[in-house]
């Protein structure tokens, strides 16, 4: 029980346990979502123990693993109970999401006991602190294929994160097919930082990512960054430029030099089409509009633009999210501000809007661990594994109360990241700690967590994660 991340809300360890064997069955019933969770659990068990367990419908009392929807509303929509005793294993929840998170905890217990297959007797009752437990992946600076995104979904979902924010567009590349504006991908998707080509997702591929994420209870949140970070779009369509001349495609890393034409009606025709097409294939109720680092957009123009962009998003039945600079603008009451740096978030607080907290000096997974880290940047500082964990999200932001905060999101920008192994190296082991801050009850201690993380290293190895062996931790 000493390697579980995130830390469950309640753990009671008892005498005895349950011996897993080839005769054990996973009893899931016939309901489709629960059956799928049962099959996923069977995959986990085979990976960690080599046992190939049957997933069955029939009710069998003893010696099996039972997945049960019990209607216990006290567990909420994502909580679960996990009981291991001599009679078997029971995972109970009020919803399929809760069962999914229960099998993630069971997976870690299996991993720690795979040499004996004897699972210790335990009773766990668990539910999340925050509803928004997110990761962000920048596929614009460097493009990552569908399989890479699926891999990241699997990893974040295992740590009970339930949002993946995809940064789909930037100066260096446009990564999502928009059928009414085909040159966005014909032209704007062809580059990335430092060259080497680019890439994009067709709408069918994007829907594949969305469906895969749904099977892991992860919501895909698309971001079309506006009005800055738009060079790829401007290079694709000259009419979007005030000069009506297309700039060259861009493979650098500087920011703040591009802007859509705020007073041009074609800009809003373009954005309405983009939002409409993407909203139609995005089940999530959210749409991220960017709004950061708009140095090339005059301040009054920025206000005009964000107010109008919000209307486009709400007209397409989505809730707008923007980086916290939007706090300087009149916001729809539903609009969500995502803090990353600066004080602009205070304007959103004054208007009563809710927040996602992503402080750059705590949650930005692309920051170097130390000066000699071979990947990453340093503009927000060096973020050790201890630094990324050792803060209290409910009170970290001046003037924000916990009731203002939907949750935490951990962004991973890709200026220096080219492969999936690069992503894993920068995200792990910081991402599990941030996931714990989002899930587990407040009052966590670094001194206690680092002991669990030391034991958890073997589990990350079992998942074939290319993680950084931080000197903050005495790895076992």
N, C-alpha and C positions, 0 to 999 in steps of 0.2 A: 504493500500500500504506500510505500515511501518513494515511489517514482511517478505518481499520478500528477499530470499537468493538463488542464487547470485543476487546482486543488478543489475537491468536492466540498459542498457546504457542510455535510455531516457524514462522518465515517465511524462505524462501530465494528471493531474486530472481535471475532469470537473464536472459541476453540474449534478445531476440526477443519473440514473443508470438503471440496468436491473433486474427485478424480475424473478428469476428462478422458474419454476413451473413444475408440472407433465405433462403439455401439451407441454413443451419445447422439441424440437427434436434436435438431432445432425446430421447435414447434411454433409456427407462425400463424396458423389459420389460413384462410383463403383470401382475405382482403388484400388487394393488389399492392398498396404501399407497404404494408407490414411484411408481405411475402418478399418484396424486393429487399427490405432491410434484412430479412432472414438470409437471403442469398448472399448479401454483402457480408454478413457476419460469417457465413460459411467460407467465403473467400479469405477473410482475415485469419480465421482459424487454420485454414490450410497453409497460408503463408507462414504463420508463426509456429505451427506444430506439425505440419505435414499430414494431419488428419483430414480426411475428406468426409465431412458430416452431411447427412441427408437433411433436407428441409422438408418438413412434413406438415400436413393439415390436421391430422387426427389428434385429439386431446390425449396425451399420455402423462401420467402424474409424476412418475419417479425417474430419476437418472437422466434428465434432459434439460435443455435450455428453452425457456418459455418467453416469448415476446407477447406482452399483454397490454391492450388498451383498457384501462380500468376506470376511465371517466373521473379520476380524482382531480378536480379543478384546483386543488391546493398546489399542485405541481406546476400550474400554468401551462403555457403552450410549448415550452421547451424543457421543462424539468422531467426528472425520472427517478425511479427507485431501482436499485440493483441489489439483489440479495443472492449471496452464495452460501449454501449450507450443504449438509450431507445428502440432501434430497435432490439437489440440482441447482440450477441458476434461473432466477426470474428477473426479468427487466420489465417494469411496469411504468406506464406513462399515460398522460391525458391525450396525447397526440402522437402521430408518427415521428415528428421532429424529436420529441422526448426519447422515443425508443432509439432513434438514430444516435443521439448523444450518449445514451446508455451503452450502446455497443462500442462506442469509441473508448469509454472508460474500461469496459471489459477487455477490449483489445490490448490496452496497456497492461492490465493484470495478466493476460495471457502471455504477453511478450516477456514479462518479468519472471514467469514461472514455466516457460516452455520446456526447460530441461527435465522437469518432473511431471508436468501435466496435472499437478496437484494444486488446485486453486484454493487459497485460504478463505475461510468463512468470514464473510463481511456483510454489513448492511450499509448501503450508501443512499442518502437522500440528497438530491442535488437540483439546483435550478440557477439560472443566470442572474447576475446583478444588473447588467445593462442589456437592452434589447438590440442595440447596434454594436456588433462585434465584427469589425471589418478589416480587410486588407485592400490595398490598391496596387495594381500592377500597371506600369507605364509600358505600353506596347508601341508607343509612337517614336520615342528616341531610338530604340532598337525594337525590331519586330520579333514576336515570339509566336510560334505556330500553335495550332489548335491543341496538339498533344501536350505541349508545354503548359498551356493554360489549364488543361484538364489536370495535369500533375499538380499544379499549384492549388487548384480547387480541392483536390484530395488532401493535400497537406494542411491547408487552413481549416478545412472541415473537420479533420481529425482533432484539431485543437478547439473545436466548438465555435469557430468563427462562422458567421452566417451572411456576410456580405462580401462580394468581390467587385470593387470599383475599377472598371477598365478605363484607363486614360487613352482614348482611341485616336485623338488627333493632336497634332502639335506642329511647330514650325518644320520639323524634320520628316514628318510623314502623316498621311491620312490613311487610317487602317480599316475603315468599314465601307463596304459597298453602299452607295446611294444611287439607286437606279435612275432617278430623274436628273442626276448630275454625274454622269459616268466618268468624266475626266478627273474627278477627285481621286479615283484609284488608278485610272489609266496614266495619269501624270503624277499626282501628289503622293502616291504610295511607293514610288520607285526608289526612294532614298531613305537613309537613316544616318545616325551620327557616324562620322568617319568613313562613310561609304560602305561598299559591300552589298549594295542592293537594299531592298526594303521588303514590302509585302503587305497584304491586307486580307481581311476576312470577307468572303462573300456573305450575303445575307443568310444563305443556307448554313454556312459554317458558324456564323454567329448564333443562329437558332440551335445548332448542335451544342455549342458551348452553354447556352442558356438551359437547355434540357438536361445536360450532364450536371450542371450546377444544381438544378432543381432536385435531382436524384440524391444529392448530398446536402440538401436543405440550405443551399447557398443561393442568395439573390444576386443576380448580375445587375450592377448599376452602371450604365454607360455615361461617359463624359465626352462631350464635344466642347473643347475649350474655346471660349470666346470672350471678348472681341479680339484679344491678343492671342499669341501662340498660334497664328493662323497662316503662316507663310505657305504651307503646303496647299491650302485651299486657294490662296491668292495666286500662286503659281499655276494652278490648274485652270482658273477662270479669270482672265484679265478684267472682266466687267465688275468683279468684286473689289477692284482697286479704285481708289479715287482718281488715280492717273489713267486708269484703264489700260495700264501696261503691266504685264505679269512679271514679278520678280523671278530671279533664278531660284531653282530648288536649293535647299539649304542642308548642309551636313555638319554644321558646327554645334556649339552648345550655349552660346550667348542667348539671353532672353530679353524680351521687352521691346523688340524693334518692329513688330508687325501689328497691324490693326485692320479690322474690317471697316468699311466706310459706314459710319453711324447714320449719316443723313441720306443714304442712298436706298431707295425702295427695293432694289434688287437684292440688297443684303438680307432683308426680312423675308422676301420670297424664297431665297436660298435657305435660310434658317428654318422657315416653316416647313419646307420640303424635307430637310434633313431630320428635324425633330419628328415629323409625321411618320416618315419611313422607319425610323429607328424605334419610335414609340410603339408602332404596330407589331414589332417582333420582340418587344421587351415586356414580359409580364409584370416586372417590378413596378411599383407605383412611383418610382423616382427617376429623375433625369438631371444629370450634373451639367451645369452650364459654364463651369470654369470661373472666369472673372479675375484671375490672378495676374500680377506682373504686367499690367496694361499701361506701360510707360509711354507707348506711342499713341494712346488715346487720351485726348484732353479730359480733364476731370468732369466737366459738365456733360460732355459727350458720353462718358462712361455711365453716368447716372441715367441719361436718356436711353442708352442701349440696354442696360440691365433691366430697367422697368419694362421695356418693350419685349425683351427676351423672356422675361418671366411670363408675360401674357401668352406668348407662343407656347410655352411649356404647359401652362394650365389649360389652354385651348385644346391641347392634345391629351388631356386627362392625366397628366403627370404632376408630381410635386417637384418643384425646383430645388436643387442644391447648388450652392456656389462656394468657392473659397471665400474666406471671411472678409475680403475687401468689399464684398457686396453689402456689408454692414453699413457702408457710407451712403447707401441708396435706400429709397423707400421700398420696403419689402412686403410682399404678400404675407399674411400671418402664418401661412403654412410653410413658407420657404425656410430651408435649413441652411445654416452657415457652418462651414467647415474651417475651424481655426487651424492655422499652421504657423504663422508668426505675426508680429505686430499687434496693434491695438484696435484695428478696424472692427474686430468682433464686438467691441463694446457698443457700437451703433446698433448691431443686431440684437444685443441684450436689451437695450433701451426700447426697442420695438416689440420685445416679447417673443422673439423667434427662438427656436430650439437649435442645439449645437451638436456637431460631431467634433470631438477633440482629437487633433493630430499635431501636437506641438512638435516642431521640427527638431528640437534638441532632445526629444525623448522617443518619438515614434518613427522618425524617418530612417527606414532600413537601408537606405543607400549611403548613409553617412559611415565613414570609416570607424572601425572599432578602436584603432590606434594609429599613430602616425605611419607605421610600417604596413598597414593593411594594403594588400596589392590592388584592391578594387575600391570604388566608392569616392565620395567627395567629402569636403570638410566645412562647407560654408555655414552649416548649423552647429559645427563643433564636432568633436570626437564623441561617439556614443558607445561606451563599453556595455557589456551585457548587464552589469550591475546598474549603470546609469539608466538603461532603457526600462528596467524593472522598478527601480527605487523611487517611485513618485506616487502620489495619490490623485487619480484623475478627477475625483469628485470635488476637490478643493484646490487643484493646481492653478486654475485660471482665475486671475483677479476679477472680482465682481460676479463670477459665475457660481451658482449653487448647483448641487447635484441634480436638482429638479429641472435645471435648464439643459441637461446633457442627455442626449440619446445614447451615447456610447463613445467608443474609441475606434479609430481607424489607423492602420499602420501602412503608410505609403512606401512604395518601392519604385524610385525613379531609375531609369535605365541608361543614363548617359555612358556609364562605364561597364554595363552588363550586356553580354552577348549570348551566353548560353544558359540553359536551365541550371547547370551546376553553379554558375555565377549567382543566379537568383537565390538558390538554396544557401550558398555561403554567406550572403549578406542578410538573409532573412532568419537564418537559424544559427544560434539559439535565441535570438532576440524575440522573434515572433511568438513562440510559446509563452514567454513571459508577459508580453502584451496581451495575449489571449487570456491569460490568467487574470490580469488586472480587469479585463472586461467581463469575465465570467464569475470569478470567485468573490465571496464576501469581502468587504473592506477590512483593513487591519492586517494585511499581509506583511510578512517580514522577509527581507532579503536574506538574512542569516539562516532562516529556515528553508527558504526556497532554493538557495544554492546547493543545499544538501540533496534535495529532491532532484534538482537539475543534474547534479553529478551522477546520480543513479540512472537518470533518464537518458544519458548519453548512449547507453547500450540500445535503448529503444529506437533512438534516431538512427543508429547504425543499422538496426533491423529494417528500418524503412528506407535504407539506402540514401539517406539525406547527407549531402556534402556540407556538414556544419562546421563552424569555426570553433575550435577547442579553446575557448577563452581562458586566459590565465586567472580570471576572477573565480574559477571553479576548479575544484580538485576532482577531476574526472575519474570515474572508476573503470 
